[in-house]
Amino acid sequence: MKKLSIREVRKELAQLDELMSRESEVVVTRRGQPIARLLPLRSAKRMPSHAELRTSMPRLKKSSAKHVRAERNER
């Protein structure tokens, strides 16, 4: 974590990408008091494809129509 004053942040703003790659977190201060915290963005999680979801789901031993009909008959 690096602490920078507002004046230092203004000087470093042109190289903000380099600063964030070097530091995991930057705290911006005004008169020694923290006023902001800069954090790098998390990488977006990839959404699984429909095919991957279908293969990961357990298969029913009997078809859903038979299962629904059996539950209806129990009522």
HTML snippet that shows the backbone in 3Dmol.js (N, CA, C, O; Angstrom):
<script src="https://3Dmol.org/build/3Dmol-min.js"></script>
<div id="view" style="width:600px;height:400px;position:relative"></div>
<script>
const pdb = `
ATOM      1  N   MET A   1       0.851  -1.167   0.000  1.00  0.00           N
ATOM      2  CA  MET A   1       0.000   0.000   0.000  1.00  0.00           C
ATOM      3  C   MET A   1       0.897   1.231   0.000  1.00  0.00           C
ATOM      4  O   MET A   1       1.872   1.324   0.746  1.00  0.00           O
ATOM      5  N   LYS A   2       0.533   2.162  -0.858  1.00  0.00           N
ATOM      6  CA  LYS A   2       1.297   3.397  -0.953  1.00  0.00           C
ATOM      7  C   LYS A   2       0.375   4.561  -0.631  1.00  0.00           C
ATOM      8  O   LYS A   2      -0.768   4.596  -1.086  1.00  0.00           O
ATOM      9  N   LYS A   3       0.870   5.519   0.156  1.00  0.00           N
ATOM     10  CA  LYS A   3       0.101   6.715   0.484  1.00  0.00           C
ATOM     11  C   LYS A   3       0.643   7.875  -0.341  1.00  0.00           C
ATOM     12  O   LYS A   3       1.851   8.113  -0.379  1.00  0.00           O
ATOM     13  N   LEU A   4      -0.266   8.594  -1.002  1.00  0.00           N
ATOM     14  CA  LEU A   4       0.103   9.759  -1.800  1.00  0.00           C
ATOM     15  C   LEU A   4      -0.813  10.921  -1.444  1.00  0.00           C
ATOM     16  O   LEU A   4      -2.002  10.730  -1.188  1.00  0.00           O
ATOM     17  N   SER A   5      -0.253  12.124  -1.430  1.00  0.00           N
ATOM     18  CA  SER A   5      -1.087  13.309  -1.243  1.00  0.00           C
ATOM     19  C   SER A   5      -1.771  13.632  -2.564  1.00  0.00           C
ATOM     20  O   SER A   5      -1.425  13.077  -3.607  1.00  0.00           O
ATOM     21  N   ILE A   6      -2.733  14.522  -2.509  1.00  0.00           N
ATOM     22  CA  ILE A   6      -3.443  14.902  -3.736  1.00  0.00           C
ATOM     23  C   ILE A   6      -2.468  15.476  -4.745  1.00  0.00           C
ATOM     24  O   ILE A   6      -2.575  15.185  -5.937  1.00  0.00           O
ATOM     25  N   ARG A   7      -1.526  16.279  -4.298  1.00  0.00           N
ATOM     26  CA  ARG A   7      -0.530  16.875  -5.190  1.00  0.00           C
ATOM     27  C   ARG A   7       0.308  15.793  -5.876  1.00  0.00           C
ATOM     28  O   ARG A   7       0.584  15.883  -7.072  1.00  0.00           O
ATOM     29  N   GLU A   8       0.711  14.769  -5.115  1.00  0.00           N
ATOM     30  CA  GLU A   8       1.499  13.674  -5.697  1.00  0.00           C
ATOM     31  C   GLU A   8       0.674  12.866  -6.698  1.00  0.00           C
ATOM     32  O   GLU A   8       1.194  12.417  -7.719  1.00  0.00           O
ATOM     33  N   VAL A   9      -0.608  12.686  -6.402  1.00  0.00           N
ATOM     34  CA  VAL A   9      -1.476  11.948  -7.309  1.00  0.00           C
ATOM     35  C   VAL A   9      -1.604  12.697  -8.627  1.00  0.00           C
ATOM     36  O   VAL A   9      -1.585  12.081  -9.693  1.00  0.00           O
ATOM     37  N   ARG A  10      -1.734  14.023  -8.565  1.00  0.00           N
ATOM     38  CA  ARG A  10      -1.823  14.821  -9.788  1.00  0.00           C
ATOM     39  C   ARG A  10      -0.573  14.665 -10.638  1.00  0.00           C
ATOM     40  O   ARG A  10      -0.664  14.587 -11.863  1.00  0.00           O
ATOM     41  N   LYS A  11       0.598  14.618 -10.001  1.00  0.00           N
ATOM     42  CA  LYS A  11       1.844  14.432 -10.752  1.00  0.00           C
ATOM     43  C   LYS A  11       1.922  13.031 -11.352  1.00  0.00           C
ATOM     44  O   LYS A  11       2.422  12.863 -12.464  1.00  0.00           O
ATOM     45  N   GLU A  12       1.438  12.038 -10.637  1.00  0.00           N
ATOM     46  CA  GLU A  12       1.516  10.640 -11.063  1.00  0.00           C
ATOM     47  C   GLU A  12       0.382  10.231 -12.003  1.00  0.00           C
ATOM     48  O   GLU A  12       0.402   9.126 -12.546  1.00  0.00           O
ATOM     49  N   LEU A  13      -0.610  11.110 -12.205  1.00  0.00           N
ATOM     50  CA  LEU A  13      -1.795  10.741 -12.964  1.00  0.00           C
ATOM     51  C   LEU A  13      -1.482  10.286 -14.382  1.00  0.00           C
ATOM     52  O   LEU A  13      -2.156   9.398 -14.905  1.00  0.00           O
ATOM     53  N   ALA A  14      -0.474  10.876 -15.013  1.00  0.00           N
ATOM     54  CA  ALA A  14      -0.118  10.467 -16.377  1.00  0.00           C
ATOM     55  C   ALA A  14       0.401   9.034 -16.415  1.00  0.00           C
ATOM     56  O   ALA A  14       0.253   8.346 -17.425  1.00  0.00           O
ATOM     57  N   GLN A  15       0.999   8.588 -15.335  1.00  0.00           N
ATOM     58  CA  GLN A  15       1.530   7.225 -15.259  1.00  0.00           C
ATOM     59  C   GLN A  15       0.723   6.371 -14.282  1.00  0.00           C
ATOM     60  O   GLN A  15       1.276   5.509 -13.598  1.00  0.00           O
ATOM     61  N   LEU A  16      -0.578   6.614 -14.222  1.00  0.00           N
ATOM     62  CA  LEU A  16      -1.421   5.893 -13.267  1.00  0.00           C
ATOM     63  C   LEU A  16      -1.403   4.392 -13.510  1.00  0.00           C
ATOM     64  O   LEU A  16      -1.403   3.615 -12.556  1.00  0.00           O
ATOM     65  N   ASP A  17      -1.387   3.968 -14.776  1.00  0.00           N
ATOM     66  CA  ASP A  17      -1.363   2.529 -15.062  1.00  0.00           C
ATOM     67  C   ASP A  17      -0.089   1.880 -14.535  1.00  0.00           C
ATOM     68  O   ASP A  17      -0.135   0.762 -14.022  1.00  0.00           O
ATOM     69  N   GLU A  18       1.050   2.568 -14.656  1.00  0.00           N
ATOM     70  CA  GLU A  18       2.308   2.020 -14.125  1.00  0.00           C
ATOM     71  C   GLU A  18       2.283   1.987 -12.606  1.00  0.00           C
ATOM     72  O   GLU A  18       2.735   1.023 -11.988  1.00  0.00           O
ATOM     73  N   LEU A  19       1.747   3.056 -12.003  1.00  0.00           N
ATOM     74  CA  LEU A  19       1.664   3.114 -10.548  1.00  0.00           C
ATOM     75  C   LEU A  19       0.812   1.969 -10.009  1.00  0.00           C
ATOM     76  O   LEU A  19       1.186   1.320  -9.033  1.00  0.00           O
ATOM     77  N   MET A  20      -0.328   1.722 -10.641  1.00  0.00           N
ATOM     78  CA  MET A  20      -1.216   0.654 -10.170  1.00  0.00           C
ATOM     79  C   MET A  20      -0.624  -0.727 -10.413  1.00  0.00           C
ATOM     80  O   MET A  20      -0.910  -1.658  -9.660  1.00  0.00           O
ATOM     81  N   SER A  21       0.199  -0.878 -11.453  1.00  0.00           N
ATOM     82  CA  SER A  21       0.825  -2.184 -11.669  1.00  0.00           C
ATOM     83  C   SER A  21       1.917  -2.434 -10.626  1.00  0.00           C
ATOM     84  O   SER A  21       2.173  -3.581 -10.260  1.00  0.00           O
ATOM     85  N   ARG A  22       2.558  -1.368 -10.148  1.00  0.00           N
ATOM     86  CA  ARG A  22       3.590  -1.520  -9.105  1.00  0.00           C
ATOM     87  C   ARG A  22       2.986  -1.716  -7.730  1.00  0.00           C
ATOM     88  O   ARG A  22       3.479  -2.520  -6.939  1.00  0.00           O
ATOM     89  N   GLU A  23       1.911  -0.978  -7.439  1.00  0.00           N
ATOM     90  CA  GLU A  23       1.297  -0.997  -6.113  1.00  0.00           C
ATOM     91  C   GLU A  23      -0.049  -1.708  -6.183  1.00  0.00           C
ATOM     92  O   GLU A  23      -0.781  -1.558  -7.161  1.00  0.00           O
ATOM     93  N   SER A  24      -0.374  -2.473  -5.161  1.00  0.00           N
ATOM     94  CA  SER A  24      -1.663  -3.160  -5.152  1.00  0.00           C
ATOM     95  C   SER A  24      -2.775  -2.244  -4.658  1.00  0.00           C
ATOM     96  O   SER A  24      -3.951  -2.485  -4.933  1.00  0.00           O
ATOM     97  N   GLU A  25      -2.408  -1.198  -3.934  1.00  0.00           N
ATOM     98  CA  GLU A  25      -3.395  -0.286  -3.377  1.00  0.00           C
ATOM     99  C   GLU A  25      -2.735   1.068  -3.177  1.00  0.00           C
ATOM    100  O   GLU A  25      -1.581   1.139  -2.753  1.00  0.00           O
ATOM    101  N   VAL A  26      -3.456   2.145  -3.480  1.00  0.00           N
ATOM    102  CA  VAL A  26      -2.954   3.502  -3.284  1.00  0.00           C
ATOM    103  C   VAL A  26      -3.979   4.262  -2.461  1.00  0.00           C
ATOM    104  O   VAL A  26      -5.158   4.301  -2.811  1.00  0.00           O
ATOM    105  N   VAL A  27      -3.529   4.866  -1.368  1.00  0.00           N
ATOM    106  CA  VAL A  27      -4.397   5.677  -0.519  1.00  0.00           C
ATOM    107  C   VAL A  27      -4.068   7.138  -0.784  1.00  0.00           C
ATOM    108  O   VAL A  27      -2.912   7.550  -0.690  1.00  0.00           O
ATOM    109  N   VAL A  28      -5.093   7.918  -1.116  1.00  0.00           N
ATOM    110  CA  VAL A  28      -4.925   9.342  -1.382  1.00  0.00           C
ATOM    111  C   VAL A  28      -5.246  10.107  -0.103  1.00  0.00           C
ATOM    112  O   VAL A  28      -6.275   9.875   0.531  1.00  0.00           O
ATOM    113  N   THR A  29      -4.356  11.019   0.265  1.00  0.00           N
ATOM    114  CA  THR A  29      -4.535  11.770   1.507  1.00  0.00           C
ATOM    115  C   THR A  29      -4.650  13.260   1.227  1.00  0.00           C
ATOM    116  O   THR A  29      -4.128  13.773   0.237  1.00  0.00           O
ATOM    117  N   ARG A  30      -5.348  13.936   2.125  1.00  0.00           N
ATOM    118  CA  ARG A  30      -5.419  15.396   2.132  1.00  0.00           C
ATOM    119  C   ARG A  30      -5.061  15.835   3.540  1.00  0.00           C
ATOM    120  O   ARG A  30      -5.757  15.511   4.502  1.00  0.00           O
ATOM    121  N   ARG A  31      -3.979  16.569   3.647  1.00  0.00           N
ATOM    122  CA  ARG A  31      -3.474  17.025   4.948  1.00  0.00           C
ATOM    123  C   ARG A  31      -3.254  15.856   5.905  1.00  0.00           C
ATOM    124  O   ARG A  31      -3.509  15.959   7.105  1.00  0.00           O
ATOM    125  N   GLY A  32      -2.776  14.746   5.351  1.00  0.00           N
ATOM    126  CA  GLY A  32      -2.458  13.576   6.162  1.00  0.00           C
ATOM    127  C   GLY A  32      -3.624  12.654   6.463  1.00  0.00           C
ATOM    128  O   GLY A  32      -3.423  11.573   7.017  1.00  0.00           O
ATOM    129  N   GLN A  33      -4.846  13.056   6.109  1.00  0.00           N
ATOM    130  CA  GLN A  33      -6.035  12.232   6.363  1.00  0.00           C
ATOM    131  C   GLN A  33      -6.435  11.499   5.091  1.00  0.00           C
ATOM    132  O   GLN A  33      -6.547  12.128   4.038  1.00  0.00           O
ATOM    133  N   PRO A  34      -6.653  10.193   5.155  1.00  0.00           N
ATOM    134  CA  PRO A  34      -7.053   9.448   3.949  1.00  0.00           C
ATOM    135  C   PRO A  34      -8.432   9.893   3.460  1.00  0.00           C
ATOM    136  O   PRO A  34      -9.372  10.034   4.242  1.00  0.00           O
ATOM    137  N   ILE A  35      -8.527  10.111   2.140  1.00  0.00           N
ATOM    138  CA  ILE A  35      -9.815  10.519   1.566  1.00  0.00           C
ATOM    139  C   ILE A  35     -10.280   9.567   0.474  1.00  0.00           C
ATOM    140  O   ILE A  35     -11.460   9.557   0.124  1.00  0.00           O
ATOM    141  N   ALA A  36      -9.360   8.761  -0.073  1.00  0.00           N
ATOM    142  CA  ALA A  36      -9.750   7.836  -1.145  1.00  0.00           C
ATOM    143  C   ALA A  36      -8.787   6.663  -1.176  1.00  0.00           C
ATOM    144  O   ALA A  36      -7.652   6.747  -0.707  1.00  0.00           O
ATOM    145  N   ARG A  37      -9.271   5.572  -1.742  1.00  0.00           N
ATOM    146  CA  ARG A  37      -8.430   4.382  -1.903  1.00  0.00           C
ATOM    147  C   ARG A  37      -8.591   3.896  -3.333  1.00  0.00           C
ATOM    148  O   ARG A  37      -9.709   3.675  -3.797  1.00  0.00           O
ATOM    149  N   LEU A  38      -7.482   3.732  -4.027  1.00  0.00           N
ATOM    150  CA  LEU A  38      -7.494   3.242  -5.404  1.00  0.00           C
ATOM    151  C   LEU A  38      -7.072   1.781  -5.408  1.00  0.00           C
ATOM    152  O   LEU A  38      -6.042   1.416  -4.842  1.00  0.00           O
ATOM    153  N   LEU A  39      -7.882   0.951  -6.051  1.00  0.00           N
ATOM    154  CA  LEU A  39      -7.599  -0.478  -6.150  1.00  0.00           C
ATOM    155  C   LEU A  39      -7.658  -0.890  -7.613  1.00  0.00           C
ATOM    156  O   LEU A  39      -8.457  -0.340  -8.370  1.00  0.00           O
ATOM    157  N   PRO A  40      -6.830  -1.846  -8.029  1.00  0.00           N
ATOM    158  CA  PRO A  40      -6.940  -2.332  -9.408  1.00  0.00           C
ATOM    159  C   PRO A  40      -8.235  -3.115  -9.584  1.00  0.00           C
ATOM    160  O   PRO A  40      -8.724  -3.744  -8.646  1.00  0.00           O
ATOM    161  N   LEU A  41      -8.783  -3.070 -10.790  1.00  0.00           N
ATOM    162  CA  LEU A  41     -10.001  -3.817 -11.085  1.00  0.00           C
ATOM    163  C   LEU A  41      -9.725  -5.303 -11.068  1.00  0.00           C
ATOM    164  O   LEU A  41      -8.657  -5.761 -11.476  1.00  0.00           O
ATOM    165  N   ARG A  42     -10.695  -6.043 -10.593  1.00  0.00           N
ATOM    166  CA  ARG A  42     -10.594  -7.503 -10.661  1.00  0.00           C
ATOM    167  C   ARG A  42     -10.934  -7.936 -12.072  1.00  0.00           C
ATOM    168  O   ARG A  42     -11.736  -7.300 -12.756  1.00  0.00           O
ATOM    169  N   SER A  43     -10.332  -9.000 -12.489  1.00  0.00           N
ATOM    170  CA  SER A  43     -10.666  -9.507 -13.815  1.00  0.00           C
ATOM    171  C   SER A  43     -12.070 -10.103 -13.779  1.00  0.00           C
ATOM    172  O   SER A  43     -12.465 -10.751 -12.810  1.00  0.00           O
ATOM    173  N   ALA A  44     -12.795  -9.873 -14.832  1.00  0.00           N
ATOM    174  CA  ALA A  44     -14.164 -10.369 -14.903  1.00  0.00           C
ATOM    175  C   ALA A  44     -14.164 -11.891 -15.029  1.00  0.00           C
ATOM    176  O   ALA A  44     -13.369 -12.465 -15.773  1.00  0.00           O
ATOM    177  N   LYS A  45     -15.054 -12.522 -14.300  1.00  0.00           N
ATOM    178  CA  LYS A  45     -15.142 -13.977 -14.389  1.00  0.00           C
ATOM    179  C   LYS A  45     -15.860 -14.355 -15.674  1.00  0.00           C
ATOM    180  O   LYS A  45     -16.847 -13.730 -16.063  1.00  0.00           O
ATOM    181  N   ARG A  46     -15.356 -15.366 -16.307  1.00  0.00           N
ATOM    182  CA  ARG A  46     -15.950 -15.842 -17.549  1.00  0.00           C
ATOM    183  C   ARG A  46     -17.200 -16.633 -17.216  1.00  0.00           C
ATOM    184  O   ARG A  46     -17.192 -17.507 -16.349  1.00  0.00           O
ATOM    185  N   MET A  47     -18.274 -16.311 -17.921  1.00  0.00           N
ATOM    186  CA  MET A  47     -19.522 -17.042 -17.732  1.00  0.00           C
ATOM    187  C   MET A  47     -19.407 -18.396 -18.429  1.00  0.00           C
ATOM    188  O   MET A  47     -18.935 -18.472 -19.563  1.00  0.00           O
ATOM    189  N   PRO A  48     -19.837 -19.465 -17.757  1.00  0.00           N
ATOM    190  CA  PRO A  48     -19.753 -20.773 -18.399  1.00  0.00           C
ATOM    191  C   PRO A  48     -20.745 -20.879 -19.556  1.00  0.00           C
ATOM    192  O   PRO A  48     -21.798 -20.240 -19.555  1.00  0.00           O
ATOM    193  N   SER A  49     -20.393 -21.680 -20.518  1.00  0.00           N
ATOM    194  CA  SER A  49     -21.285 -21.863 -21.657  1.00  0.00           C
ATOM    195  C   SER A  49     -22.449 -22.764 -21.250  1.00  0.00           C
ATOM    196  O   SER A  49     -22.379 -23.464 -20.240  1.00  0.00           O
ATOM    197  N   HIS A  50     -23.515 -22.741 -22.041  1.00  0.00           N
ATOM    198  CA  HIS A  50     -24.667 -23.592 -21.751  1.00  0.00           C
ATOM    199  C   HIS A  50     -24.292 -25.065 -21.806  1.00  0.00           C
ATOM    200  O   HIS A  50     -24.796 -25.870 -21.022  1.00  0.00           O
ATOM    201  N   ALA A  51     -23.417 -25.411 -22.722  1.00  0.00           N
ATOM    202  CA  ALA A  51     -23.004 -26.811 -22.837  1.00  0.00           C
ATOM    203  C   ALA A  51     -22.279 -27.261 -21.571  1.00  0.00           C
ATOM    204  O   ALA A  51     -22.497 -28.373 -21.090  1.00  0.00           O
ATOM    205  N   GLU A  52     -21.414 -26.394 -21.030  1.00  0.00           N
ATOM    206  CA  GLU A  52     -20.708 -26.742 -19.793  1.00  0.00           C
ATOM    207  C   GLU A  52     -21.683 -26.890 -18.632  1.00  0.00           C
ATOM    208  O   GLU A  52     -21.534 -27.785 -17.800  1.00  0.00           O
ATOM    209  N   LEU A  53     -22.679 -26.014 -18.579  1.00  0.00           N
ATOM    210  CA  LEU A  53     -23.675 -26.113 -17.513  1.00  0.00           C
ATOM    211  C   LEU A  53     -24.473 -27.408 -17.613  1.00  0.00           C
ATOM    212  O   LEU A  53     -24.712 -28.076 -16.607  1.00  0.00           O
ATOM    213  N   ARG A  54     -24.882 -27.759 -18.829  1.00  0.00           N
ATOM    214  CA  ARG A  54     -25.659 -28.997 -19.009  1.00  0.00           C
ATOM    215  C   ARG A  54     -24.848 -30.223 -18.614  1.00  0.00           C
ATOM    216  O   ARG A  54     -25.384 -31.142 -17.995  1.00  0.00           O
ATOM    217  N   THR A  55     -23.572 -30.252 -18.960  1.00  0.00           N
ATOM    218  CA  THR A  55     -22.768 -31.428 -18.616  1.00  0.00           C
ATOM    219  C   THR A  55     -22.480 -31.495 -17.120  1.00  0.00           C
ATOM    220  O   THR A  55     -22.251 -32.578 -16.580  1.00  0.00           O
ATOM    221  N   SER A  56     -22.490 -30.338 -16.443  1.00  0.00           N
ATOM    222  CA  SER A  56     -22.203 -30.357 -15.011  1.00  0.00           C
ATOM    223  C   SER A  56     -23.431 -30.711 -14.173  1.00  0.00           C
ATOM    224  O   SER A  56     -23.291 -31.066 -13.003  1.00  0.00           O
ATOM    225  N   MET A  57     -24.642 -30.621 -14.756  1.00  0.00           N
ATOM    226  CA  MET A  57     -25.856 -30.923 -14.008  1.00  0.00           C
ATOM    227  C   MET A  57     -26.115 -32.425 -13.989  1.00  0.00           C
ATOM    228  O   MET A  57     -25.911 -33.107 -14.994  1.00  0.00           O
ATOM    229  N   PRO A  58     -26.563 -32.939 -12.848  1.00  0.00           N
ATOM    230  CA  PRO A  58     -26.842 -34.384 -12.797  1.00  0.00           C
ATOM    231  C   PRO A  58     -28.057 -34.735 -13.645  1.00  0.00           C
ATOM    232  O   PRO A  58     -29.003 -33.955 -13.758  1.00  0.00           O
ATOM    233  N   ARG A  59     -28.012 -35.901 -14.226  1.00  0.00           N
ATOM    234  CA  ARG A  59     -29.124 -36.383 -15.051  1.00  0.00           C
ATOM    235  C   ARG A  59     -30.142 -37.083 -14.161  1.00  0.00           C
ATOM    236  O   ARG A  59     -29.778 -37.781 -13.215  1.00  0.00           O
ATOM    237  N   LEU A  60     -31.436 -36.887 -14.476  1.00  0.00           N
ATOM    238  CA  LEU A  60     -32.488 -37.614 -13.773  1.00  0.00           C
ATOM    239  C   LEU A  60     -32.572 -39.024 -14.325  1.00  0.00           C
ATOM    240  O   LEU A  60     -32.337 -39.250 -15.512  1.00  0.00           O
ATOM    241  N   LYS A  61     -32.904 -39.960 -13.470  1.00  0.00           N
ATOM    242  CA  LYS A  61     -33.001 -41.348 -13.927  1.00  0.00           C
ATOM    243  C   LYS A  61     -34.244 -41.560 -14.780  1.00  0.00           C
ATOM    244  O   LYS A  61     -34.238 -42.381 -15.698  1.00  0.00           O
ATOM    245  N   LYS A  62     -35.311 -40.821 -14.480  1.00  0.00           N
ATOM    246  CA  LYS A  62     -36.491 -40.913 -15.325  1.00  0.00           C
ATOM    247  C   LYS A  62     -36.789 -39.519 -15.869  1.00  0.00           C
ATOM    248  O   LYS A  62     -36.317 -38.519 -15.328  1.00  0.00           O
ATOM    249  N   SER A  63     -37.557 -39.461 -16.918  1.00  0.00           N
ATOM    250  CA  SER A  63     -37.818 -38.175 -17.549  1.00  0.00           C
ATOM    251  C   SER A  63     -38.606 -37.272 -16.603  1.00  0.00           C
ATOM    252  O   SER A  63     -39.272 -37.757 -15.688  1.00  0.00           O
ATOM    253  N   SER A  64     -38.532 -35.991 -16.818  1.00  0.00           N
ATOM    254  CA  SER A  64     -39.226 -35.047 -15.943  1.00  0.00           C
ATOM    255  C   SER A  64     -40.743 -35.199 -16.059  1.00  0.00           C
ATOM    256  O   SER A  64     -41.457 -34.978 -15.080  1.00  0.00           O
ATOM    257  N   ALA A  65     -41.245 -35.572 -17.236  1.00  0.00           N
ATOM    258  CA  ALA A  65     -42.689 -35.743 -17.400  1.00  0.00           C
ATOM    259  C   ALA A  65     -43.194 -36.848 -16.481  1.00  0.00           C
ATOM    260  O   ALA A  65     -44.242 -36.706 -15.850  1.00  0.00           O
ATOM    261  N   LYS A  66     -42.458 -37.941 -16.406  1.00  0.00           N
ATOM    262  CA  LYS A  66     -42.859 -39.038 -15.516  1.00  0.00           C
ATOM    263  C   LYS A  66     -42.792 -38.598 -14.054  1.00  0.00           C
ATOM    264  O   LYS A  66     -43.645 -38.975 -13.251  1.00  0.00           O
ATOM    265  N   HIS A  67     -41.791 -37.809 -13.714  1.00  0.00           N
ATOM    266  CA  HIS A  67     -41.615 -37.326 -12.347  1.00  0.00           C
ATOM    267  C   HIS A  67     -42.766 -36.398 -11.957  1.00  0.00           C
ATOM    268  O   HIS A  67     -43.309 -36.516 -10.858  1.00  0.00           O
ATOM    269  N   VAL A  68     -43.141 -35.478 -12.845  1.00  0.00           N
ATOM    270  CA  VAL A  68     -44.244 -34.554 -12.575  1.00  0.00           C
ATOM    271  C   VAL A  68     -45.552 -35.316 -12.459  1.00  0.00           C
ATOM    272  O   VAL A  68     -46.356 -35.040 -11.568  1.00  0.00           O
ATOM    273  N   ARG A  69     -45.773 -36.272 -13.353  1.00  0.00           N
ATOM    274  CA  ARG A  69     -47.015 -37.054 -13.318  1.00  0.00           C
ATOM    275  C   ARG A  69     -47.096 -37.851 -12.006  1.00  0.00           C
ATOM    276  O   ARG A  69     -48.171 -37.949 -11.413  1.00  0.00           O
ATOM    277  N   ALA A  70     -45.998 -38.406 -11.560  1.00  0.00           N
ATOM    278  CA  ALA A  70     -46.000 -39.174 -10.309  1.00  0.00           C
ATOM    279  C   ALA A  70     -46.332 -38.274  -9.133  1.00  0.00           C
ATOM    280  O   ALA A  70     -47.079 -38.683  -8.245  1.00  0.00           O
ATOM    281  N   GLU A  71     -45.805 -37.070  -9.102  1.00  0.00           N
ATOM    282  CA  GLU A  71     -46.119 -36.157  -8.006  1.00  0.00           C
ATOM    283  C   GLU A  71     -47.580 -35.726  -8.042  1.00  0.00           C
ATOM    284  O   GLU A  71     -48.216 -35.607  -6.995  1.00  0.00           O
ATOM    285  N   ARG A  72     -48.112 -35.494  -9.225  1.00  0.00           N
ATOM    286  CA  ARG A  72     -49.526 -35.113  -9.363  1.00  0.00           C
ATOM    287  C   ARG A  72     -50.442 -36.237  -8.881  1.00  0.00           C
ATOM    288  O   ARG A  72     -51.459 -35.977  -8.239  1.00  0.00           O
ATOM    289  N   ASN A  73     -50.086 -37.475  -9.188  1.00  0.00           N
ATOM    290  CA  ASN A  73     -50.907 -38.618  -8.784  1.00  0.00           C
ATOM    291  C   ASN A  73     -50.898 -38.810  -7.281  1.00  0.00           C
ATOM    292  O   ASN A  73     -51.846 -39.363  -6.724  1.00  0.00           O
ATOM    293  N   GLU A  74     -49.835 -38.359  -6.609  1.00  0.00           N
ATOM    294  CA  GLU A  74     -49.747 -38.492  -5.148  1.00  0.00           C
ATOM    295  C   GLU A  74     -50.704 -37.541  -4.446  1.00  0.00           C
ATOM    296  O   GLU A  74     -51.053 -37.791  -3.293  1.00  0.00           O
ATOM    297  N   ARG A  75     -51.138 -36.482  -5.073  1.00  0.00           N
ATOM    298  CA  ARG A  75     -52.031 -35.495  -4.440  1.00  0.00           C
ATOM    299  C   ARG A  75     -53.425 -35.979  -4.311  1.00  0.00           C
ATOM    300  O   ARG A  75     -54.283 -35.259  -3.801  1.00  0.00           O
TER     301      ARG A  75
END
`;
const viewer = $3Dmol.createViewer("view");
viewer.addModel(pdb, "pdb");
viewer.setStyle({}, {cartoon: {color: "spectrum"}});
viewer.zoomTo();
viewer.render();
</script>
